Amino acid sequence: MTNEVKIGIAGLGNVGVGVVKILQQQSELLSRRSGATLSISAVSARSRHTDRGIDIGAYEWCDDAIDLARRDDVNVVVELIGGEDGPARALVETALANGKHVVTANKALIARHGEALAGLAEKNGLALNYEAAVAGGIPIIKALREGLAGNQFSRVYGILNGTCNYILTTMEESGRDFADVLAEAQQLGYAEADPAFDVDGVDAAHKLAILTSVAYGCPVDFDAIHVEGIREISAIDIAYAAKLGYRIKLLGIASKGENGIEQRVHPCLVPEKTPIAKVDGVFNAVVADGDFVDRTVFEGRGAGEGPTASAVLADIVDIARGTILPTFSIPVADMRKQPTASMADHFGAYYMRLNVLDVAGVIAEISAILRDEKVSIESLLQQGRKPGEAVPVVLITHECREASMMRVSDAIEALAVTQERPRLIRMENFE
Amino acid sequence: MTNEVKIGIAGLGNVGVGVVKILQQQSELLSRRSGATLSISAVSARSRHTDRGIDIGAYEWCDDAIDLARRDDVNVVVELIGGEDGPARALVETALANGKHVVTANKALIARHGEALAGLAEKNGLALNYEAAVAGGIPIIKALREGLAGNQFSRVYGILNGTCNYILTTMEESGRDFADVLAEAQQLGYAEADPAFDVDGVDAAHKLAILTSVAYGCPVDFDAIHVEGIREISAIDIAYAAKLGYRIKLLGIASKGENGIEQRVHPCLVPEKTPIAKVDGVFNAVVADGDFVDRTVFEGRGAGEGPTASAVLADIVDIARGTILPTFSIPVADMRKQPTASMADHFGAYYMRLNVLDVAGVIAEISAILRDEKVSIESLLQQGRKPGEAVPVVLITHECREASMMRVSDAIEALAVTQERPRLIRMENFE
């Protein structure tokens, strides 16, 4: 393909509408930048006659999206259907088999079937681009794959889900609890009616799986990710964190250490002075720690019509310019499975909130348990005395192995004075 | 060129040493990522036998850098000599004329001669890459040229000079004045013995000129930039800004409006809540406001061996992968000169600090001058009374034309009660 990019778009939800708008509104600009004519040949969506605020009358209509992959007047298929299997997967496979480049915003698809699809794309000399699948408008795939290609990454992490970040930010600002803020977010359209995908960390995990593969040259391994969401985060933990100089963020973190690749999505205490702590509301951010470049931070809108469509267009412009790179930075044949570091071996500091009876000797009992597991205390907060009643005790540990911390937690839970299982939140070292 | 990238490096200062280190240390990784063998054929520097902490014994030595451009065993010339003319320019011109791709970190060269050199590169089908010239390790050229290619930019701005940001951050943290902090920065090696290039804004302006061209598709026009440095910033202004909820940063700002392209480098009051306000010390950051992507922020180290070398390597990897794009995103032949917006027409808010005698009616006199120029006051700070003595009066205006503000300044200076010319610092709207 040299000078004419003929696009078939499957899915006309808000991202699809955004893609059509950019192609219609910036046609001349895109052509100057890409050296090619970018035009839409055909579109497909569930319903043809929905009013979407755009004119699609000039495009061929396909009732079945998969027909886009078989049209002679399409050489780039844009898959915006979503879902890890079903029509999205069938469309992408058929497009690649039929010699069409593919651009997709489908994180679940890439996280689950990325390696097989990449193999198909590479075998046929085609692009399989998915910038829009991770962190919306932020060109982070390009940054890792190209802009920082001279680096080995000790760690890549970020705020990858805008819904969770909006909820946590609002909880912090208002002092309200999770359920209350979630309900409001649903009313405002920032959270889905079924919020599980977002608030349980699955969406962030899909994105993390992709980032890990690009950063470390290993096959996408979604199942290796330790995933926790934000349902258990309470206003009281956010308030204590603030008192100690931290904010709570849902992070996706990939790192490489002695035990292999560690991938985890969980709430995290981050020092309020770090760049990631300052990313509020629906914004996303990704931090890449490279051995030569040091810390780089990329921030922007992680979702929405315009930002996601912007990422789709960048992928199309790359194809128009003839930039066809291996899907995950290195060819599938060269990707190497790397050991998965076990969470039991995770090494880090912990925030622990206990709910214990305020009786003589309780701190001594707790301290003894920590000492026995060689976990040392960095700070301890016990505010207000209520002799005989349940009170919160909050402590922050120095770095230790997660297995030790789990045994600490079990032992504290078994104490007679303990009213509920200790609440643990991991901390991350940002030095 | 397909599978063998043979590199000639001109200049072995800290960036050159960093480039050699990456090529030596990450050889296998780079080859997997680029699909090519990257090797150094020859090097050139002022002195052959300086101890640089790297082994260059395996590379051919050229006493004269320009010989690198004529060697058969070199297909990519890395220019790290610096300077807008002289040997750097001669080397790049000769390399491009002789069919060698060029990677450079030389912002002055690209800011001054970018258009002519880009024309030469494009005519010969060669890459002229300069990611390292702007914002060190941050892949911002790639982001604007590729990752955000679907957007028109209303504004691109950033903290482009780490030395100035270090000085301003330290002034703010310590309350000390410019000269004092500069002297310390010089001792620490964060500022040059001759600091003019950095503190007078020239370095930031070189980088801005390049960003403007990439963002707006117009020829690089360094001379069109309004440039002010940070020498006039005093501790008192930083303290007043903080009191009003702002920080002072040296920004490079390119924007497109009704009057054309506005390019300016000057100190700026930025609201403390914006991402750019939180970029401290030697870090750089660039913000691109795109019409579809909305706000994107890119942060990282703007200088130093590792970060700058990381950017050089990204450029080399692009060449190894066969990604040869027009230098400024669109071909030189398609670049269009755009009108330069005059600073007199700049529209924005202003911080103004007056030094006036504390006598009855002085605020009335000042207010009348502002009213006559239709400049309205957003807030006014007059702290402490010292009847008959000189006191500072600080005010922030609503948005107005710069020409009006200059007349206000002249008129206030002419008042009998005024002790010195009003100090004006522009503000930027970050909504």
Interface residues (C-beta under 8 A of the other chain):
Chain A: G18 K21 I22 Q26 L29 L30 R32 R33 S34 G35 E131 G137 I138 P139 K142 A143 R145 E146 G147 L148 A149 G150 N151 Q152 G217 P275 K278 G290 D291 F292 V293 D294 R295 T296 V297 F298 E299 G300 R301 G304 G306 P307 A309 S310 A311 V312 L313 A314 I316 V317 D318 R321 G322 T323 L325 P326 S329 I330 P331 D334
Chain B: G18 K21 I22 Q26 L29 L30 R32 R33 S34 G35 E131 G137 I138 P139 K142 A143 R145 E146 G147 L148 A149 G150 N151 Q152 G217 P275 K278 G290 D291 F292 V293 D294 R295 T296 V297 F298 E299 G300 R301 G304 G306 P307 A309 S310 A311 V312 L313 A314 I316 V317 D318 R321 G322 T323 L325 P326 S329 I330 P331 D334
